[in-house]
Amino acid sequence: MNQELKKRLARNWFKILQDVICKEIEIIESRKRIFKKKRWFRGKKKKEGGGEFRIFENGKVFEKVGVNFSEVYGKFSNKFKKNIPGTEKSSKFWASGISVVMHMKNPYVPAMHFNTRYIVTGHGWFGGGMDVTPCFNDKKLEKWFHSKLKNACDKHNKTYYPRYKKWCDEYFYLPHRNERRGIGGIFFDYKKDNYEKDFSFIRDVGLNFKEIFKEIIKIKNKKKWKKKDKDIQYLKRGRYVEFNLLYDRGTKFGLQTGGNVEGILMSLPPIAKWI
């Protein structure tokens, strides 16, 4: 399979998944056509790809949710390409992916994040993952969430879950606070051993995220909450902001490759607090 076909297949899947996830969110909200959509284009002449980000705010379940698709290409800066595999001989790149961030109205429903991507430099590779950030400890939810991830990973390779869980725990960590961002999940990058197998895994990760967020909302959104619970949520969101602006690789990649700023920063919550 040539690289152009690989790129097309990955790009088309990410676009389809964007539609599927947005449809599920509309079903949860019991409303149609709720997303504000914005197309954007990369480069001074707008000829280096682009994407579409979709935002919905102030729903009965979702306080803010963003579902972003992108397909961009061009050249890395000399400074930035040093951090990217496969750029030893050329600074050219192509990248496509989908990213989703959910900030919920009910403080007992955790914030949820998911992304998958395919990047091509001297070679192509998949990356991505998902994680959950509750405001309140819930060991039952944590156990259920990780069992779902393990089952999904084990269908492809029984080494995936322990490796990608560890990677996630180490990645979604705030060293200046000496604390984890949430209850973890899975995180992986540079998957390039076998395109067909890796692409199958990527698709399953996306479909599992869809089922996971639906089930979590179904269970946790029933719980009653008070203003003091909301204040705790705002403080937890402050930690979320700190991680995304200081450490998140996706944020840095997007900003340093000329991506759309609104789309990149859609991960930030509508309201956060610090003490």
C-alpha positions in Angstrom: 0.0 0.0 0.0 1.5 3.3 -1.0 1.8 6.3 1.4 -0.8 8.4 -0.4 -3.5 5.7 0.0 -2.5 5.3 3.7 -2.9 9.0 4.2 -6.3 9.1 2.5 -7.7 6.1 4.5 -6.6 7.7 7.8 -7.9 11.1 6.9 -11.3 9.8 5.8 -11.6 7.8 9.0 -10.9 10.8 11.2 -13.5 12.8 9.3 -16.1 10.1 9.6 -15.4 9.7 13.3 -15.9 13.5 13.8 -19.4 13.1 12.3 -20.2 10.0 14.4 -19.1 11.6 17.7 -21.0 14.9 17.0 -24.1 12.8 16.2 -23.9 11.0 19.5 -23.5 14.3 21.4 -26.6 15.6 19.7 -28.5 12.5 20.7 -27.4 12.9 24.4 -28.5 16.6 24.3 -31.8 15.6 22.5 -31.1 18.4 19.9 -30.1 18.5 16.3 -27.5 20.7 14.5 -26.2 22.2 17.8 -22.6 22.6 16.8 -21.0 25.8 15.6 -18.7 24.8 12.7 -15.7 26.7 11.5 -13.5 25.8 8.6 -9.9 27.0 8.7 -6.9 26.9 6.3 -3.2 26.7 7.0 -0.5 28.9 5.5 -0.2 32.4 4.3 -1.9 31.5 1.0 -4.2 29.0 2.7 -2.8 26.2 0.5 -1.4 23.9 3.2 -4.5 22.1 4.3 -6.7 23.0 7.2 -9.6 21.5 9.0 -12.9 22.0 10.7 -13.5 22.5 14.4 -17.0 22.2 15.9 -18.0 23.7 19.2 -21.1 23.3 21.4 -21.6 25.2 24.6 -24.2 25.7 27.4 -26.1 22.4 26.9 -28.0 20.5 29.5 -25.2 17.9 29.7 -22.2 19.5 28.0 -21.0 22.8 29.3 -18.5 22.9 26.4 -17.4 20.2 23.9 -15.1 20.6 21.0 -14.6 18.1 18.2 -11.8 19.1 15.9 -10.6 17.5 12.6 -7.5 18.6 10.8 -5.4 17.7 7.7 -2.3 19.9 7.3 1.0 19.7 5.4 4.0 21.9 4.7 7.4 22.2 6.3 8.6 22.2 9.9 10.8 25.0 11.1 14.5 24.0 11.6 14.1 24.4 15.3 10.9 22.3 15.6 11.8 19.5 13.3 14.6 18.4 15.6 11.9 17.0 17.9 10.1 15.0 15.2 11.2 11.6 13.9 11.8 11.1 10.2 12.9 14.7 9.5 16.7 14.0 9.2 16.6 14.5 5.4 13.5 16.6 4.9 11.5 19.0 6.9 8.3 18.2 4.9 5.3 16.8 6.8 1.7 15.8 6.5 -0.6 15.2 9.5 -4.3 14.5 10.0 -6.3 13.7 13.1 -9.3 14.2 15.3 -9.3 15.6 18.9 -12.2 15.8 21.3 -12.4 17.5 24.7 -15.6 17.4 26.8 -16.2 19.7 29.8 -19.4 18.8 31.5 -22.2 20.8 33.3 -22.6 18.3 36.1 -19.4 18.3 38.3 -19.8 14.6 38.9 -19.4 13.8 35.2 -15.6 13.9 34.5 -14.0 15.9 31.8 -13.0 13.6 28.9 -10.3 13.8 26.2 -9.6 11.8 23.1 -7.4 12.1 20.1 -5.9 10.0 17.3 -3.6 11.1 14.5 -1.5 10.0 11.6 1.7 11.9 10.8 4.0 11.4 7.8 7.6 12.7 7.6 10.3 10.3 6.3 7.8 7.6 7.4 4.3 7.5 8.8 3.0 6.7 12.3 -0.1 6.7 14.4 -0.5 8.2 17.8 -3.2 9.2 20.2 -5.1 8.1 23.3 -7.8 9.0 25.8 -8.0 10.0 29.4 -10.6 10.9 32.0 -10.4 13.7 34.7 -13.0 13.4 37.5 -13.4 16.1 40.2 -14.2 13.5 42.8 -12.7 10.1 43.7 -14.6 7.2 42.4 -12.8 3.9 42.4 -15.7 2.1 40.8 -15.6 4.4 37.8 -11.8 4.1 37.6 -11.9 0.3 37.7 -14.7 0.2 35.0 -12.9 2.7 32.7 -9.6 0.9 32.8 -11.3 -2.5 32.3 -12.9 -1.2 29.1 -9.6 0.1 27.9 -7.8 -3.2 28.7 -10.4 -5.3 26.9 -10.1 -3.0 23.8 -6.3 -3.2 23.8 -6.2 -6.9 24.5 -8.1 -7.7 21.3 -5.1 -6.3 19.4 -2.1 -7.1 21.6 -1.9 -7.9 25.3 1.2 -5.8 25.7 -0.7 -2.6 24.6 -2.7 -1.8 27.8 0.1 -2.0 30.4 2.5 -0.1 28.1 0.0 2.6 27.1 -1.4 3.0 30.5 2.0 3.6 31.9 2.8 6.1 29.1 -0.5 7.9 29.9 0.2 8.0 33.7 3.6 9.5 33.0 2.4 11.9 30.3 -0.7 13.4 32.0 1.2 14.5 35.0 1.8 18.0 36.4 5.4 18.0 37.8 5.0 21.5 39.3 2.0 20.3 41.3 3.4 16.8 41.8 0.0 15.3 40.8 -1.7 13.4 38.0 -4.2 15.2 35.9 -6.9 12.6 36.3 -7.4 8.8 36.5 -5.3 8.2 33.4 -6.2 6.1 30.4 -4.0 5.2 27.5 -1.5 7.2 25.5 0.7 6.0 22.5 2.8 7.4 19.8 5.1 6.4 16.9 3.1 3.3 16.0 4.6 2.4 12.6 5.2 -1.4 12.6 2.3 -2.5 10.5 -0.1 0.0 9.0 -3.1 -2.3 8.6 -2.9 -3.6 12.2 -2.2 -0.1 13.6 -5.0 1.4 11.7 -7.4 -1.3 12.9 -6.3 -0.4 16.5 -6.8 3.3 15.9 -10.4 2.7 14.7 -11.2 0.6 17.7 -9.8 3.3 20.1 -12.1 5.8 18.5 -15.2 3.6 18.7 -14.4 2.6 22.3 -14.2 6.3 23.3 -17.7 6.8 21.8 -19.1 4.0 23.9 -17.2 5.0 27.0 -18.3 8.7 27.1 -21.9 7.6 26.5 -21.9 5.2 29.4 -20.1 7.5 31.8 -22.7 10.3 31.1 -25.6 7.9 31.4 -24.5 6.8 34.9 -22.9 10.0 36.4 -25.2 12.7 35.0 -28.0 11.4 37.3 -26.2 12.6 40.4 -27.5 15.8 42.0 -24.9 18.6 42.6 -24.6 21.8 44.5 -22.7 25.1 44.1 -19.8 23.9 46.3 -19.4 20.9 43.9 -19.2 23.3 40.9 -16.5 25.3 42.7 -14.5 22.2 43.1 -15.0 21.5 39.4 -13.7 25.0 38.5 -10.5 24.4 40.5 -10.0 21.1 38.9 -10.3 22.7 35.5 -7.6 25.1 36.5 -5.2 22.1 36.7 -6.5 21.1 33.2 -5.6 24.5 31.8 -2.2 24.3 33.3 -1.4 21.0 31.7 -2.7 21.9 28.3 -0.8 25.2 28.1 2.4 24.1 29.7 3.0 20.5 28.7 0.5 19.2 26.1 2.4 18.0 23.0 -0.7 18.4 20.8 -1.1 22.0 21.8 2.6 22.7 21.1 2.5 20.9 17.7 -0.6 22.8 16.6 0.7 26.2 17.5 4.2 25.6 16.1 2.9 24.3 12.8 0.6 27.1 12.1 -2.7 25.5 13.1 -5.9 27.3 13.9 -5.6 28.9 17.3 -9.3 28.7 18.2 -9.3 25.0 17.3 -6.1 24.2 19.2 -7.3 26.0 22.3 -10.8 24.5 22.2 -9.6 22.2 24.9 -9.7 25.0 27.5 -12.8 25.0 29.7 -15.3 27.9 29.6 -14.7 28.8 33.3 -11.8 27.8 35.6 -10.6 29.1 38.9 -7.4 29.2 40.9 -6.8 29.8 44.6 
